Amino acid sequence: DAGAASAAAGSTAAMAALHAVTDAEMADGLLLPRDDDKAHRKQVHDFIKINLQQLISTTEDTVDGGKCVRVITKMDVASDVGGAGKGGRSGGGGGGGGAENP
């Protein structure tokens, strides 16, 4: 299935990016490259939710009007007094209306 292969390739790239990040860089989370494909972002959120349970993913707006995924450790979220107050939704993927994530 092409969708599963695409998700696996994207997940492999996400894993490689996560392994290259230091603890200091992870303080505000890791911002993955711009991804305007809502279905692919959902696959990334689902992969993180299932396979990387120590992490949380959110969808963020980019400065040029696109979308990207931010990955944060649950420990960082718990220590943030405002919870998901950095602008994104917590929990990753799913829900939401069509206008919010084109």
All heavy atoms as an XYZ file, in Angstrom:
699
protein
N       0.842     -1.180      0.000
C       0.000      0.000      0.000
C       0.885      1.241      0.000
O       1.777      1.390      0.828
C      -0.917     -0.076      1.230
C      -1.700      1.177      1.482
O      -2.750      1.347      0.861
O      -1.241      1.950      2.327
N       0.637      2.150     -0.926
C       1.470      3.344     -1.094
C       1.380      4.267      0.121
O       2.371      4.879      0.508
C       1.062      4.091     -2.355
N       0.181      4.373      0.721
C       0.026      5.222      1.898
C       0.851      4.736      3.073
O       1.478      5.519      3.783
N       0.882      3.421      3.275
C       1.678      2.850      4.367
C       3.163      3.054      4.111
O       3.925      3.356      5.039
C       1.363      1.367      4.524
N       3.579      2.914      2.846
C       4.988      3.120      2.516
C       5.382      4.574      2.749
O       6.466      4.858      3.267
C       5.254      2.716      1.065
N       4.501      5.498      2.385
C       4.761      6.918      2.591
C       4.848      7.241      4.085
O       5.719      7.985      4.516
C       3.667      7.753      1.940
O       3.839      9.111      2.253
N       3.941      6.664      4.868
C       3.962      6.891      6.320
C       5.237      6.341      6.931
O       5.841      6.973      7.789
C       2.738      6.250      6.967
N       5.657      5.168      6.474
C       6.879      4.554      7.002
C       8.091      5.409      6.663
O       8.968      5.628      7.500
C       7.045      3.142      6.456
N       8.146      5.927      5.424
C       9.271      6.771      5.028
C       9.282      8.066      5.840
O      10.330      8.504      6.309
C       9.189      7.076      3.533
N       8.120      8.677      6.003
C       8.032      9.894      6.793
C       8.379      9.650      8.246
O       9.027     10.455      8.891
N       7.953      8.510      8.774
C       8.236      8.162     10.160
C       9.718      7.915     10.360
O      10.286      8.288     11.384
C       7.440      6.921     10.557
O       6.064      7.182     10.440
N      10.367      7.286      9.377
C      11.803      7.050      9.453
C      12.544      8.383      9.477
O      13.479      8.564     10.252
C      12.277      6.187      8.268
O      11.553      4.961      8.301
C      13.752      5.901      8.348
N      12.128      9.320      8.651
C      12.755     10.641      8.630
C      12.543     11.358      9.956
O      13.456     12.006     10.474
C      12.195     11.471      7.477
N      11.340     11.234     10.523
C      11.056     11.864     11.811
C      11.930     11.260     12.904
O      12.455     11.974     13.753
C       9.577     11.718     12.166
N      12.083      9.949     12.882
C      12.924      9.279     13.883
C      14.372      9.743     13.764
O      15.033      9.997     14.772
C      12.851      7.754     13.724
C      11.550      7.157     14.202
S      11.289      7.406     15.972
C      12.659      6.511     16.642
N      14.895      9.845     12.550
C      16.269     10.298     12.350
C      16.447     11.712     12.889
O      17.446     12.019     13.539
C      16.629     10.232     10.869
N      15.465     12.576     12.648
C      15.541     13.946     13.147
C      15.523     13.970     14.670
O      16.262     14.731     15.295
C      14.388     14.772     12.581
N      14.689     13.136     15.279
C      14.612     13.089     16.740
C      15.911     12.621     17.366
O      16.331     13.134     18.400
C      13.460     12.180     17.185
C      12.068     12.744     16.958
C      11.026     11.672     17.250
C      11.830     13.957     17.815
N      16.570     11.650     16.743
C      17.822     11.140     17.295
C      18.950     12.158     17.201
O      19.901     12.098     17.969
C      18.224      9.845     16.594
C      17.382      8.677     16.995
N      17.348      8.170     18.280
C      16.521      7.917     16.291
C      16.518      7.161     18.343
N      15.987      6.980     17.154
N      18.851     13.107     16.280
C      19.905     14.090     16.078
C      19.763     15.303     16.996
O      20.615     16.161     17.015
C      19.907     14.544     14.622
N      18.710     15.355     17.788
C      18.430     16.524     18.620
C      18.975     16.313     20.023
O      18.812     15.257     20.614
C      16.905     16.764     18.674
C      16.566     17.886     19.627
C      16.386     17.059     17.294
N      19.603     17.344     20.569
C      20.106     17.278     21.934
C      18.992     17.640     22.907
O      17.974     18.202     22.523
C      21.275     18.258     22.142
O      20.780     19.590     22.014
C      22.394     18.014     21.140
N      19.195     17.342     24.190
C      18.191     17.669     25.211
C      17.915     19.172     25.260
O      16.777     19.593     25.424
C      18.649     17.186     26.587
C      18.603     15.675     26.714
O      17.875     15.037     25.921
O      19.289     15.136     27.594
N      18.956     19.989     25.126
C      18.774     21.440     25.179
C      17.912     21.917     24.016
O      17.057     22.787     24.171
C      20.125     22.144     25.149
N      18.137     21.343     22.832
C      17.354     21.738     21.661
C      15.902     21.287     21.784
O      15.005     21.891     21.207
C      17.952     21.136     20.389
C      19.304     21.718     20.026
C      19.962     20.969     18.897
O      19.922     19.725     18.884
O      20.525     21.635     18.014
N      15.650     20.239     22.549
C      14.310     19.682     22.678
C      13.463     20.462     23.691
O      12.277     20.220     23.803
C      14.413     18.209     23.090
C      13.182     17.399     22.896
S      12.729     17.286     21.172
C      11.266     16.298     21.317
N      14.048     21.448     24.366
C      13.319     22.189     25.398
C      12.024     22.792     24.862
O      11.002     22.766     25.541
C      14.208     23.274     25.992
N      12.045     23.353     23.679
C      10.837     23.917     23.076
C      10.240     22.971     22.046
O       9.364     23.357     21.288
C      11.138     25.252     22.401
C      11.390     26.356     23.410
O      10.787     26.308     24.499
O      12.179     27.264     23.105
N      10.722     21.774     22.005
C      10.233     20.800     21.047
C      11.032     20.848     19.759
O      11.843     21.725     19.535
N      10.779     19.870     18.934
C      11.434     19.764     17.641
C      10.412     20.107     16.574
O       9.334     19.509     16.518
C      11.949     18.336     17.426
C      12.478     18.011     16.046
C      13.755     18.801     15.781
C      12.746     16.532     15.920
N      10.711     21.088     15.757
C       9.822     21.497     14.683
C      10.228     20.728     13.429
O      11.325     20.931     12.902
C       9.950     23.003     14.461
C       8.766     23.740     13.893
C       7.516     23.512     14.740
C       9.059     25.215     13.809
N       9.358     19.839     12.979
C       9.638     19.071     11.770
C       9.457     19.973     10.553
O       8.809     21.011     10.634
C       8.710     17.861     11.697
C       8.846     16.843     12.848
C       7.868     15.693     12.662
C      10.271     16.328     12.950
N      10.014     19.570      9.420
C       9.882     20.402      8.210
C       8.415     20.649      7.841
O       7.532     19.850      8.172
C      10.574     19.571      7.127
C      11.517     18.683      7.866
C      10.844     18.398      9.179
N       8.194     21.745      7.132
C       6.844     22.122      6.691
C       6.174     20.950      5.982
O       6.777     20.263      5.171
C       6.930     23.315      5.752
C       5.580     23.776      5.256
C       5.694     25.004      4.393
N       4.407     25.280      3.769
C       4.075     26.449      3.260
N       4.932     27.446      3.313
N       2.903     26.620      2.702
N       4.908     20.729      6.343
C       4.126     19.631      5.764
C       2.686     20.105      5.632
O       1.926     20.090      6.588
C       4.217     18.393      6.659
C       3.528     17.178      6.071
O       2.915     17.286      4.985
O       3.582     16.116      6.708
N       2.306     20.550      4.443
C       0.964     21.077      4.225
C      -0.054     19.987      3.905
O      -1.230     20.290      3.724
C       0.978     22.119      3.103
C       1.734     23.380      3.518
O       1.739     23.698      4.721
O       2.322     24.031      2.641
N       0.388     18.733      3.874
C      -0.506     17.600      3.604
C      -1.116     17.132      4.921
O      -0.468     16.484      5.740
C       0.285     16.479      2.937
C      -0.565     15.264      2.593
O      -1.734     15.179      3.029
O      -0.044     14.384      1.876
N      -2.390     17.488      5.132
C      -3.064     17.187      6.399
C      -3.078     15.685      6.687
O      -2.874     15.260      7.827
C      -4.490     17.744      6.379
C      -5.217     17.564      7.691
C      -6.574     18.226      7.647
C      -7.277     18.077      8.982
N      -8.583     18.741      8.978
N      -3.321     14.870      5.661
C      -3.367     13.414      5.860
C      -2.004     12.890      6.315
O      -1.923     12.035      7.195
C      -3.813     12.720      4.571
N      -0.926     13.420      5.746
C       0.408     12.976      6.158
C       0.728     13.435      7.576
O       1.304     12.677      8.370
C       1.484     13.478      5.189
C       2.835     12.952      5.533
N       3.774     13.714      6.176
C       3.381     11.716      5.370
C       4.855     12.972      6.386
N       4.641     11.770      5.909
N       0.345     14.674      7.922
C       0.560     15.135      9.299
C      -0.166     14.234     10.280
O       0.364     13.893     11.341
C       0.089     16.589      9.478
C       0.975     17.623      8.828
C       0.679     19.037      9.326
N      -0.721     19.376      9.389
C      -1.428     19.912      8.410
N      -0.859     20.182      7.254
N      -2.709     20.206      8.579
N      -1.379     13.801      9.928
C      -2.133     12.898     10.799
C      -1.387     11.579     10.964
O      -1.322     11.022     12.064
C      -3.541     12.655     10.256
C      -4.355     11.737     11.177
C      -5.761     11.552     10.701
C      -6.618     10.674     11.564
N      -6.034      9.883     12.610
N      -0.787     11.073      9.881
C      -0.009      9.834      9.976
C       1.182     10.017     10.925
O       1.497      9.123     11.711
C       0.479      9.399      8.597
C      -0.614      8.898      7.684
C      -0.113      8.607      6.285
O       0.852      9.198      5.817
N      -0.776      7.684      5.612
N       1.832     11.172     10.843
C       2.963     11.450     11.736
C       2.482     11.511     13.181
O       3.084     10.906     14.076
C       3.683     12.756     11.323
C       4.723     13.157     12.367
C       4.328     12.611      9.951
N       1.369     12.232     13.448
C       0.807     12.314     14.807
C       0.462     10.913     15.324
O       0.778     10.573     16.469
C      -0.459     13.174     14.831
C      -0.223     14.636     14.662
N       0.554     15.386     15.512
C      -0.689     15.509     13.725
C       0.553     16.653     15.117
N      -0.191     16.743     14.032
N      -0.190     10.107     14.481
C      -0.577      8.751     14.891
C       0.643      7.886     15.175
O       0.666      7.131     16.150
C      -1.459      8.089     13.831
C      -2.845      8.723     13.752
O      -3.236      9.447     14.696
O      -3.531      8.486     12.737
N       1.687      7.993     14.336
C       2.914      7.226     14.554
C       3.526      7.582     15.897
O       3.922      6.708     16.675
C       3.920      7.494     13.431
C       5.221      6.783     13.636
C       5.385      5.469     13.206
C       6.281      7.402     14.268
C       6.579      4.799     13.414
C       7.480      6.743     14.481
C       7.628      5.437     14.048
N       3.607      8.869     16.190
C       4.193      9.316     17.458
C       3.349      8.827     18.634
O       3.878      8.334     19.625
C       4.360     10.846     17.460
C       5.458     11.233     16.465
C       4.666     11.371     18.866
C       5.560     12.705     16.168
N       2.031      8.948     18.507
C       1.136      8.534     19.590
C       1.280      7.042     19.894
O       1.268      6.628     21.051
C      -0.309      8.841     19.201
C      -1.288      8.683     20.348
C      -2.722      8.916     19.926
C      -2.924     10.216     19.200
N      -4.322     10.485     18.835
N       1.465      6.213     18.860
C       1.527      4.767     19.030
C       2.932      4.278     19.381
O       3.108      3.457     20.272
C       1.023      4.063     17.753
C      -0.470      4.327     17.568
C       1.309      2.564     17.791
C      -1.002      3.965     16.200
N       3.953      4.819     18.699
C       5.302      4.271     18.812
C       6.251      5.059     19.697
O       7.273      4.533     20.118
C       5.920      4.139     17.414
C       5.133      3.178     16.554
O       5.032      2.001     16.858
N       4.547      3.692     15.488
N       5.944      6.311     19.950
C       6.826      7.162     20.750
C       6.008      7.794     21.865
O       5.815      9.004     21.917
C       7.462      8.237     19.856
C       8.245      7.718     18.658
C       8.608      8.844     17.716
C       9.482      6.966     19.115
N       5.525      6.963     22.763
C       4.554      7.399     23.761
C       5.114      8.404     24.760
O       4.349      9.048     25.471
C       3.968      6.184     24.462
C       3.186      5.330     23.498
C       2.639      4.068     24.136
O       2.848      3.815     25.312
N       1.954      3.274     23.347
N       6.422      8.587     24.809
C       7.002      9.583     25.692
C       6.961     10.980     25.066
O       7.330     11.958     25.695
C       8.443      9.210     26.076
C       9.451      9.328     24.952
C       9.509      8.128     24.013
O       8.603      7.324     23.933
N      10.600      8.017     23.284
N       6.466     11.051     23.818
C       6.395     12.321     23.098
C       4.954     12.715     22.806
O       4.068     11.872     22.757
C       7.163     12.217     21.776
C       8.640     11.850     21.879
C       9.232     11.672     20.499
C       9.403     12.889     22.677
N       4.751     14.000     22.579
C       3.461     14.553     22.170
C       3.725     15.373     20.919
O       4.745     16.056     20.806
C       2.876     15.459     23.273
C       2.539     14.629     24.498
C       1.650     16.202     22.775
C       2.088     15.456     25.684
N       2.788     15.330     19.978
C       2.946     16.127     18.766
C       1.803     17.125     18.658
O       0.689     16.862     19.093
C       2.981     15.224     17.534
O       1.776     14.496     17.405
N       2.115     18.286     18.094
C       1.121     19.315     17.846
C       1.299     19.818     16.421
O       2.368     19.665     15.837
C       1.267     20.507     18.816
O       2.537     21.123     18.613
C       1.122     20.084     20.255
N       0.261     20.412     15.875
C       0.369     21.055     14.568
C       0.538     22.546     14.801
O      -0.199     23.158     15.571
C      -0.891     20.791     13.721
O      -0.995     19.386     13.486
C      -0.817     21.515     12.384
N       1.539     23.115     14.152
C       1.864     24.532     14.311
C       1.762     25.243     12.969
O       1.968     24.628     11.924
C       3.305     24.686     14.826
C       3.602     23.939     16.109
C       3.100     24.664     17.326
O       3.011     25.900     17.283
O       2.805     23.997     18.322
N       1.500     26.535     13.000
C       1.551     27.367     11.805
C       2.994     27.781     11.563
O       3.718     28.111     12.506
C       0.706     28.631     11.980
C      -0.778     28.319     12.105
O      -1.243     27.379     11.435
O      -1.463     29.017     12.865
N       3.423     27.786     10.293
C       4.757     28.275      9.963
C       4.670     29.773      9.688
O       3.589     30.320      9.479
C       5.333     27.554      8.723
O       4.503     27.828      7.600
C       5.427     26.052      8.951
N       5.815     30.447      9.661
C       5.831     31.889      9.447
C       5.307     32.263      8.064
O       4.807     33.362      7.868
C       7.245     32.486      9.655
C       7.669     32.377     11.106
C       8.254     31.848      8.740
N       5.401     31.342      7.111
C       4.944     31.642      5.754
C       3.548     31.092      5.459
O       3.145     30.981      4.313
C       5.956     31.153      4.727
C       6.253     29.670      4.845
O       5.776     29.032      5.799
O       6.980     29.149      3.982
N       2.798     30.763      6.521
C       1.408     30.369      6.342
C       1.154     28.891      6.153
O       0.014     28.491      5.959
N       2.185     28.069      6.229
C       2.007     26.628      6.096
C       1.778     25.971      7.446
O       1.501     26.631      8.445
N       1.901     24.667      7.463
C       1.732     23.874      8.682
C       2.946     22.973      8.863
O       3.592     22.569      7.902
C       0.484     22.991      8.600
C      -0.818     23.737      8.425
C      -1.227     24.394      9.714
C      -2.591     25.066      9.557
N      -3.031     25.684     10.777
N       3.242     22.661     10.126
C       4.293     21.709     10.443
C       3.948     21.015     11.758
O       3.049     21.437     12.476
C       5.654     22.385     10.514
S       5.760     23.626     11.803
N       4.671     19.957     12.056
C       4.460     19.206     13.283
C       5.562     19.563     14.269
O       6.742     19.591     13.913
C       4.463     17.680     13.005
C       4.406     16.885     14.301
C       3.304     17.303     12.090
N       5.177     19.864     15.504
C       6.136     20.074     16.597
C       6.050     18.861     17.511
O       4.964     18.412     17.867
C       5.811     21.341     17.395
C       6.816     21.590     18.537
C       6.499     22.828     19.343
N       6.494     24.039     18.560
C       7.579     24.790     18.313
N       8.742     24.439     18.795
N       7.470     25.887     17.594
N       7.219     18.329     17.888
C       7.284     17.173     18.778
C       7.893     17.633     20.090
O       8.933     18.291     20.112
C       8.146     16.046     18.157
C       8.184     14.842     19.068
C       7.603     15.665     16.787
N       7.201     17.309     21.194
C       7.600     17.746     22.530
C       7.596     16.535     23.451
O       6.734     15.662     23.323
C       6.603     18.794     23.074
C       6.359     19.898     22.055
C       7.062     19.364     24.408
C       5.156     20.750     22.356
N       8.528     16.500     24.401
C       8.501     15.421     25.380
C       7.375     15.683     26.371
O       7.066     16.833     26.686
C       9.830     15.295     26.150
O      10.046     16.476     26.903
C      10.998     15.056     25.209
N       6.758     14.615     26.858
C       5.682     14.776     27.839
C       6.197     15.455     29.090
O       5.483     16.209     29.735
C       5.062     13.420     28.172
C       4.177     12.891     27.082
C       3.474     11.627     27.497
C       2.553     11.154     26.391
N       1.847      9.927     26.748
N       7.448     15.232     29.435
C       8.035     15.846     30.615
C       8.077     17.367     30.444
O       7.776     18.113     31.367
C       9.450     15.309     30.857
C      10.079     15.826     32.123
S      11.609     14.989     32.600
C      12.435     14.736     31.072
N       8.423     17.851     29.236
C       8.450     19.292     28.986
C       7.060     19.889     29.066
O       6.877     20.985     29.567
C       9.064     19.592     27.614
C      10.559     19.356     27.583
O      11.191     19.408     28.659
O      11.095     19.116     26.486
N       6.066     19.176     28.577
C       4.695     19.669     28.622
C       4.213     19.735     30.065
O       3.598     20.699     30.484
C       3.756     18.788     27.768
C       2.312     19.178     27.987
C       4.123     18.902     26.300
N       4.538     18.716     30.857
C       4.112     18.678     32.258
C       4.749     19.807     33.059
O       4.126     20.355     33.972
C       4.462     17.327     32.875
N       5.984     20.184     32.702
C       6.658     21.241     33.451
C       6.260     22.633     32.976
O       6.532     23.616     33.632
C       8.178     21.085     33.342
O       8.604     21.315     32.009
N       5.581     22.719     31.833
C       5.105     23.995     31.313
C       3.809     24.350     32.033
O       2.804     23.682     31.896
C       4.871     23.883     29.804
C       4.405     25.180     29.174
O       4.479     26.230     29.847
O       3.973     25.142     28.011
N       3.814     25.406     32.822
C       2.664     25.773     33.634
C       1.407     25.926     32.792
O       0.324     25.530     33.187
C       2.946     27.082     34.421
C       1.710     27.544     35.171
C       4.120     26.882     35.347
N       1.544     26.457     31.581
C       0.398     26.691     30.726
C      -0.016     25.480     29.910
O      -0.898     25.568     29.082
N       0.602     24.331     30.093
C       0.263     23.156     29.303
C       0.561     23.377     27.844
O       1.693     23.596     27.481
N      -0.455     23.352     26.993
C      -0.261     23.512     25.550
C      -0.333     24.985     25.171
O      -0.742     25.329     24.080
C      -1.304     22.708     24.794
N       0.092     25.866     26.044
C      -0.039     27.287     25.816
C       0.934     27.870     24.815
O       1.022     29.058     24.673
N       1.701     27.059     24.132
C       2.644     27.575     23.152
C       1.989     27.756     21.793
O       2.662     27.941     20.805
C       3.845     26.645     23.038
C       4.640     26.619     24.322
C       5.943     25.926     24.146
C       6.666     25.844     25.446
N       7.826     26.620     25.552
N       0.668     27.609     21.706
C      -0.009     27.925     20.469
C      -0.568     26.731     19.742
O      -1.374     26.881     18.855
N      -0.177     25.535     20.094
C      -0.658     24.368     19.363
C      -1.607     23.539     20.181
O      -1.747     23.717     21.378
N      -2.263     22.625     19.498
C      -3.120     21.672     20.203
C      -2.245     20.551     20.719
O      -1.309     20.141     20.064
C      -4.144     21.075     19.241
C      -5.094     22.074     18.694
C      -6.129     21.374     17.850
N      -5.548     20.318     17.062
C      -5.878     20.052     15.815
N      -6.768     20.769     15.217
N      -5.324     19.067     15.156
N      -2.558     20.014     21.873
C      -1.814     18.868     22.354
C      -2.581     17.606     22.014
O      -3.757     17.643     21.721
C      -1.582     18.966     23.864
O      -2.812     18.947     24.539
N      -1.889     16.481     22.047
C      -2.549     15.212     21.783
C      -2.288     14.711     20.387
O      -2.318     13.522     20.144
N      -2.025     15.572     19.470
C      -1.641     15.189     18.119
C      -2.747     14.589     17.279
O      -3.484     13.724     17.711
N      -2.861     15.056     16.092
C      -3.731     14.478     15.065
C      -5.200     14.467     15.408
O      -5.607     14.614     16.524
N      -5.993     14.291     14.394
C      -7.423     14.076     14.565
C      -8.191     15.311     14.976
O      -7.643     16.363     15.237
N      -9.502     15.164     14.994
C     -10.402     16.221     15.443
C     -10.288     17.464     14.594
O      -9.552     17.531     13.645
N     -11.025     18.444     14.878
C     -10.875     19.730     14.232
C     -11.639     19.876     12.946
O     -11.869     18.919     12.236
N     -11.976     21.085     12.640
C     -12.723     21.383     11.430
C     -11.829     21.509     10.222
O     -10.617     21.631     10.332
N     -12.423     21.492      9.056
C     -11.668     21.551      7.814
C     -10.950     22.862      7.606
O      -9.908     22.900      6.981
N     -11.463     23.958      8.130
C     -10.836     25.264      7.892
C      -9.587     25.462      8.714
O      -8.716     26.220      8.351
C     -11.827     26.373      8.216
N      -9.453     24.756      9.837
C      -8.322     24.982     10.714
C      -7.019     24.465     10.135
O      -6.002     25.126     10.222
C      -8.573     24.304     12.068
C      -7.439     24.544     13.055
C      -7.724     23.934     14.398
O      -8.893     23.750     14.746
O      -6.767     23.617     15.097
N      -7.011     23.295      9.526
C      -5.798     22.691      8.973
C      -6.027     22.355      7.502
O      -6.318     21.226      7.175
C      -5.450     21.404      9.731
C      -4.955     21.685     11.120
O      -4.412     22.727     11.380
N      -5.159     20.745     12.024
N      -5.869     23.317      6.629
C      -6.154     23.060      5.204
C      -5.199     22.054      4.592
O      -4.117     21.892      5.001
C      -5.995     24.421      4.551
C      -5.305     25.295      5.522
C      -5.439     24.677      6.862
